[in-house]
């Protein structure tokens, strides 16, 4: 039976890349022992433990030795509902049971990527030593790049149509859903 609450370590890692253990600040937060905390709730607890100098909306949460991203992956990311994603869906507490030295890592969310078509036109303009912003304006005028007003979130005002769940799972945005009673960590035959 899982304890009512569990204390877990969170490494603050702002700046990207590898952070030497002696340079990282480590916080402790309490989460529900059954993993029922949402990713947003965990981020809120981290922000509070860090002294309230940042908000849950600013944080990029990752876990484990490969830094698996949990929740939103960039500012204003509309593809993930962090209120509905739970720690238990990622089996984090089970992993921490097996590897107690692992911890959550938190950093700042990267900025929203450029709208569709913008990066390629800017890169082409830079390669041709032309004004990148002017190239984007010209492409929009020709209809090669959609207008911002015609784009969904996070760039424009049009409603966001979420991709199929399978696509979100395959790209790592959300965890897979296992059959009831199944646990990939505990159903292992060696």
KAPEMO-V773454 format. One record per backbone hydrogen bond with DSSP energy under -1.0 kcal/mol. CO is the residue of the C=O (numbers start at 1). NH is the residue of the N-H. E is the energy in kcal/mol with one decimal. If there is no record, write none. Layout:
co={CO	CO}
nh={NH	NH}
e={E	E}
This chain:
co={4	6	8	9	10	11	20	25	27	29	31	32	35	37	38	39	40	41	42	43	44	45	46	47	48	55	56	58	60	61	62	63	64	68	74	81	81	82	85	87	87	88	91	92	93	94	95	99	104	105	106	107	110	115	117	118	119	120	121	122	123	124	125	126	131	132	133	134	135	136	137	138	139	139	147	148	151	152	152	164	165	166	167	168	168	169	179	183}
nh={33	31	29	104	27	106	23	12	10	8	6	35	88	87	42	43	44	45	46	47	48	49	50	52	51	58	59	109	107	70	105	68	67	63	77	84	85	40	39	90	92	91	95	96	97	98	99	102	11	62	13	60	75	118	121	122	123	124	125	126	127	128	130	129	135	136	137	138	139	140	141	142	144	145	150	151	158	155	156	168	169	170	171	173	174	172	182	187}
e={-2.2	-3.0	-2.2	-2.1	-3.0	-2.8	-1.9	-3.1	-2.7	-2.8	-2.8	-1.8	-2.4	-2.2	-2.2	-2.4	-2.3	-2.3	-2.3	-2.6	-2.3	-2.5	-1.9	-2.6	-1.6	-1.6	-1.1	-2.8	-2.2	-3.2	-3.0	-2.5	-1.5	-1.4	-1.7	-1.1	-1.2	-1.8	-2.3	-1.4	-1.3	-1.0	-2.3	-2.6	-1.4	-1.6	-2.8	-2.0	-3.3	-2.7	-3.4	-2.9	-2.5	-1.9	-1.6	-2.5	-2.6	-2.3	-2.1	-2.4	-2.3	-1.6	-3.4	-1.3	-2.0	-1.9	-2.2	-2.7	-2.3	-2.4	-2.4	-1.9	-2.4	-1.1	-1.6	-1.7	-2.0	-1.5	-2.0	-1.6	-2.6	-2.6	-1.7	-2.2	-1.1	-1.3	-2.2	-2.6}
